[in-house]
Amino acid sequence: MKTKYSIHRFIKAVFYLPINILTIMINVKRIENKILLLNEKIDELLLNFNLEKEESIQSSQEHNNSQSSILLKMNEILENHFLQIESLFSIYNSLPNLKYLTATKGWAGSPDFLNKIIEIIIKQKPNFVLEASSGVSSVVIGLALKMNNYGKVISLEHDESFAEKTRSNIEVNDIKDISTVINCPINDCLIEEEIWKWYETEELSFIDKIDLLIIDGPPRTIQKLARYPAIPILYKHFSDNVVILLDDTKRLDETIIIEKWINFLENKGFNVNVERYSNYEKGMVILNVQKE
């Protein structure tokens, strides 16, 4: 009886064996699918982690770059303020006869620009200085020439009311015999078959050749490349060695003007040496021009 029961259980187990294997296979397949889904989830998590890490690094770099940019800008501003203060001290120290100086910066020449004018006049001792525009620079030029006991300056000014203010400041500083402001309206002029606007100078006669030319006008609202006509109109009045100062050279117009001047002068047979002062508040360029 026991043997019969054992045989019966064995036959039953054998009979159900495919079902058991099928169940196991199904369960294994389910596990495999779950493992695949788990792997996909892990891959997704890793991808997101790497992306977040890259974004974090990029954000950190951008933050650092932004901080560096701000620090550089602050440093540039501080250096400029120091340069302006240093230049003002130099102006007052170089011009002991100065009695009154109007405000600098803004429309007026910045201290660094004015101080460079004084340096050139004291070192090179020009006989005749011509200035396009007038203002605080006219006073500084006249006083520097007075320090040399040598030279004269003429300033061209299109605004009569502004010319009168400058004349008043010239009188206060006792340099009327050195500095002259001439009212010159802005009119059309012909330069190489093109119409330009510039100071009316046809009726002016320059007794002496220009040794130092300072260009801080006319305003750029007059026309595009407003200061370009200065050289084509005045180059025939240059001495054998003339120094040209141009203010506001951080502006695009002035950058273009400088290149046009260099080409013009070289085509007329002049040698041109360029000095750039990009650290100056408004930017400044000096052209040292010699006749060949």
Secondary structure, DSSP 8 states (H G I E B T S, - for coil): -HHHHHHHHHHHHHHHHHHHHHHHHHHHHHHHHHHHHHHHHHHHHHHHHHHHHHHHHHHHHHHHHHHHHHHHHHHHHHHHHHHHHHHHHHHHHH-TT-------STTS--HHHHHHHHHHHHHH--SEEEEES-SHHHHHHHHHHHHHT--EEEEEES-HHHHHHHHHHHHHTT-TTTEEEEE--EEEEEETTEEEEEE--TT---SS-EEEEEE--S-TTSSTTTTTTHHHHHGGGEEEEEEEEEE-TTSHHHHHHHHHHHHHHHHTTEEEEEEEETTSSS-EEEEEEEE-
